[in-house]
């Protein structure tokens, strides 16, 4: 990959070049190269993620994929940082996913601490962790509520999950969100000399732009752990245009599923008139690659959890939970207590099921509290608990309780045991980026006697697992969920084993390590590999090495033409024809870029270095 410095953006063909030759497009010098990333065609995007062994016929032994990651000195930035303590409960998929990248690959991970600060800049508080470092920042107290409770979790979160009725927030929230992003970018300046920046999740959509505004010119990638919605839905988000424009300052945008990727591309088309080609979008800054990277788990680690000892306290908690079921079949749900998780509909489904088939099956619902200072979450907790109390009152007896519910958090090792004991995993979010509980449930099963996964068709995991594997359901339809649970509870062993084997093969064929290695490899391709001064003729923008031969051909043909005695008409014409041919080979690429270069207005830098709002952006 070649990045052409902005200082070269006026570079044109030499003044004595043929750029002004008859019939030739005079805009060649302004055009950025169109680099289509030949070696990342659409089909590769679509095939990212677990391979389907039934199609490929191969389930190969994977060697430790984390070792295949390019040797990059990475900076990872996310709002929340993993606890780095196996005895502490994990705080969601993101944390679980990135811990190994830091511990094994030596990355620096910057995120938020549990304390709030005064907003004064201080040196990055780097703490050695495994082979890497973690820096937990005290985010400014003044802006934190607007950033976290407000814009991130009351505006963006419901919008990204296509739940507009859950949206709230004040006008000031966006300012706080931008200021916290700025604060984090300035903190990251201390590690500006590392090789690449990998930013995570909806809290930090504009961080890449902030890093670039500070003059950090390393490749920056972003991965969204949540879904991305349709153009109509994103329009409900205040400042959505400015936000999406800032996202276009990243070099690589990663999504969980094709659905999210396609929604984002549709938003670019609808709101900016930008088209993509082979997963690449070109703006005045350069090219952005967009790709799906479906996150996975570490199945080997999960197997190790099953064998690991629990602390006495946790062992006691697990045993007393399991005692409730006295060996009878039960289903398990494990979710942060979040309205996107569809816990209320799941409870309704149990109501349906137990009306039809009394005392047939019970549910263990583990729902650690989440974002408890956000009003919608408080309401949701009440709603879920009321619904559970009703089901228990209507269908329970003195000896039998339909739903066992706890807000406690559990370590991965404790969860592994609970998943293993449950004959049905109920994962029914209204919408979800991926949902790693679905994969963890499968990974924890007994190969000889596995349980069945009931999975929302709107979870990202449903792009990995098909109808022959999980029982896919509409999470908004309690009756459908109830039927699936009943089917799962009565499924013959042979079918359970077949479905499980197929899902497990996929989980093993694309692990969390493959995910991070794939992402980092793609990000690596954004690194400067050819000095900019060798690319004067390229104008401004990006190109990749795959297209350099085309450019070199043209440059050579041009040099030959320039050396010819103008009085030698025949030679002159022949050389011109050669040069023209070489140019035309380039032209299609150039024009693709050229057409799009002006679709997105070039932001003008304000004194603060932040692009000023384009006219009309304020209405968002
Ligand atoms: O992508 C969703 C996410 O950011 C994950 O990291 C995690 O599942 C969860 O949300 C954590 O939320 P919070 O940090 O607000 O508790």
Boltz pocket constraint, residues with backbone or C-beta under 6 A from the ligand:
constraints:
  - pocket:
      binder: B
      contacts: [[A, 80], [A, 91], [A, 92], [A, 93], [A, 94], [A, 95], [A, 201], [A, 225], [A, 226], [A, 370], [A, 371], [A, 433]]
      max_distance: 6.0
